[in-house]
Amino acid sequence: MAGGPVGAALRRARYLLEHTGRGLRGHRTVVGNAVRVTAASCAAFYLCRYGLDLTVMSVYATFTVVSLGVLARIPGSGRQRAATTLTAIPAGLALITLGTLLAVRTWAAVVGMLVIGFLVAYAGTTGPRIAGAAPGMQLLYILPCFPPYAPDTLGQRLSGFALGAVLLALAQRFLLPEPDTPPFRRLLADASDAAATLADHHGGAPPLQALDRAHTAADALRPSRVPPADMPASPTLAHKAMGHAAEAVRTLLSRLDALHTSAGPHTAYHPDTVVLLQGIAATARAASHALRQGRRLRPGEGPSAEPLQSELAPVRTHRAVTTLERLSTDDRLRYLRRRALVVQAADSAVVLVLATRLLFGDRSVHRDPAGHSFAYARARAPALWWRRLTTHFTPRSVIFQNACRFALGLATARAIAGVLDLQHGFWVLLATLTLTRTTSLETWSAVRQALIGTLIGAAVAGGLLALVDNRDTVYALVLPLVMLLAFIAGPLRGLAWAQGGFTLVVATLFAQVSPVTWQLAPVRLEDVLTGSLIGLACGLVAWPRGAGREVRRSMAALCSAIADAIGQTTARVVERTGSTDILAINRALVLAQECLAQYQSEPREETARQPDWPAVLGAGADARHGERLLPGRPGRITHQEVGAWLRRAAGNTAADYRALARHLRTDDAPPQERRPQPLDIRGLLAVAPPLARGSPDGDVHALSAALLIDSVIWLDALTADLTRIREEM
């Protein structure tokens, strides 16, 4: 018997169950979300429909769970997702109220859709949690903005929404919750500890174990590695301070890494270097301790940068004088670069401490001698939020473009559904919302898959409706299974499965709300087709290539901003006149980063080689670093010939970046063939006066030399960035 057909069937079934179970365990996130959404939506629907006999409330409760649990992509752990869902309740109540009131006329609903669709999509500029919730929040306005105009049901609608949101939050928190991830402060503390361990090494063979730990800690702080919900991406002061601290500690780790790996196995560090490394280690550990404690600082508490700053000032000037004396034999700046590493590491450690103090409430950091890069500490919360919102309010922002595309598509779909008086116009807008992509090519691919899936789902749904007829008990028993399978198959098997499964869910759900026939299935197919065509048309009209062209424009704008920053910073260093506009390069960097992120996420047919876009972003970060730090350095370059040399060198570098910007904008000719030349150190030697040791003005000249060397190192780094970019082109 065991070897017969029955035994073979049993073995086959056991094999399928084992492999299916193993596959589902490998997709824990998808399965867990499907279980949570199914449990919350079914509980909400059964309670309202069969317990309270409130049909409208049941529909809104169920669609709230589906919109915020499936259509939205709220990131984070179970605790973070639940907090985001609960935080969205006031906005959801407002959207449902507006949708209900504006449904009185088609033109009012269309205008509301245009404005609200744009605002909800554009709100994603303020952080990944809001961006993830935005698609689901769109649905909260779409659902009530269709006839019948029934303001008397507003109470049921709002109650259903609130119930669905609370049940979903409870499911996210307690039912197979997503595991907690290390908070960003802990990642900063780990990186600070790794830097301290690396700074404890004072010569000899490279500390391989400490270097590996430093690489791991720095990699954990990369934006691509940090979970979106933990990324300090909002415009709050705390998040800006954490981002500043992350930039500082990654720079610190990279400089210490370069210092140790560039030295020979038997190299003995200079006593000045050892002193600075000891100060860096102590400062990094103090910052790590404060980050792990995580409590607000009282006056006089917390890590202090003063000891390291007192050690850094004489070393900076002494090394500058020594370096200038050796420039005649160091025309390729090898000695200068190596000597600058530990000084730059100390600068980064000071910034790390100041950013940590700002994170825990010390707004006075901008008054520190090294605090000129913390001008935002004086700004109030409304100003920070307004600055973030206006940063992307330009047609050159991909976030602005996407918001316009979605708003145009939704408003068009609402107008067509109202004019044609479609039976289920809600599904038209839902199709437009879920199938519109950032490129017309991707939208067409999504439409093809969606129509295939909807056609199959409609056929199955039509058969189910015809077979079961109006027996609500059967639909009530089938609904959880249908939901669970649809919400698992969609993310795992693709858009066709998602649309087919959702068609079956809609049919099973609506069959319990009001009497329906098998004709509901072809209506669903017709509405999805209409919404798909609208989304495709809007994709062809509004920025059909997505970020394909915009990435070159944004990188060109960043190169122009780098050139401007070079000129403005050099003028401040040499003449102490004018001002630096740090917001300009910040804005250019943010726009370029967002554009590159979208560009890399879009499927493409062409395989043409692209410039090294991350290297352009790196050049922007280097330009911003100098723009933040150099104007606040003590000293002044008083020697006219030296100042003129520095202005010429900066002008040449800025001109190279402007030439690169022109090439990226027009793409009509290759950039100039010659590589960017190294800085004309011999020209500097010809005009730099000798520094007489022990002279009465020795301190003044030493400060001037330190400022000059810092500026040369900055320009040298920007030239090296430009060389790497050109090599890739």
Salt bridges, closest charged atoms under 4 A:
ASP53 OD1 - ARG49 NH1 3.47
GLU178 OE2 - ARG28 NH1 3.91
GLU178 OE2 - ARG36 NH2 3.52
ASP190 OD1 - ARG292 NH2 2.66
ASP193 OD2 - ARG292 NH2 2.74
ASP200 OD2 - ARG285 NH2 2.47
ASP219 OD1 - ARG222 NE 3.07
ASP219 OD2 - ARG225 NE 3.05
GLU247 OE1 - ARG624 NH2 3.35
GLU247 OE1 - ARG628 NH1 3.13
ASP257 OD2 - HIS215 NE2 2.61
ASP272 OD2 - HIS270 ND1 3.78
ASP272 OD2 - HIS318 NE2 3.86
GLU301 OE1 - ARG295 NH1 3.40
GLU325 OE1 - ARG693 NH2 3.11
ASP331 OD2 - ARG682 NH2 3.21
ASP347 OD1 - ARG316 NH2 2.63
ASP347 OD2 - ARG633 NH2 2.77
ASP362 OD2 - ARG357 NE 2.82
GLU550 OE2 - ARG396 NE 2.68
GLU550 OE1 - ARG553 NH1 3.17
ASP564 OD1 - ARG658 NH2 2.76
GLU575 OE2 - ARG647 NH1 3.53
GLU602 OE1 - ARG604 NH2 2.17
GLU606 OE2 - ARG604 NH1 3.91
GLU641 OE1 - HIS639 ND1 3.09
ASP667 OD1 - ARG552 NH2 3.34
ASP710 OD2 - ARG316 NH1 3.07
ASP710 OD2 - ARG633 NE 3.10
ASP716 OD2 - ARG337 NE 2.71
ASP721 OD1 - ARG724 NH2 2.19
GLU727 OE2 - ARG675 NH1 3.11
GLU728 OE1 - ARG609 NH2 2.98
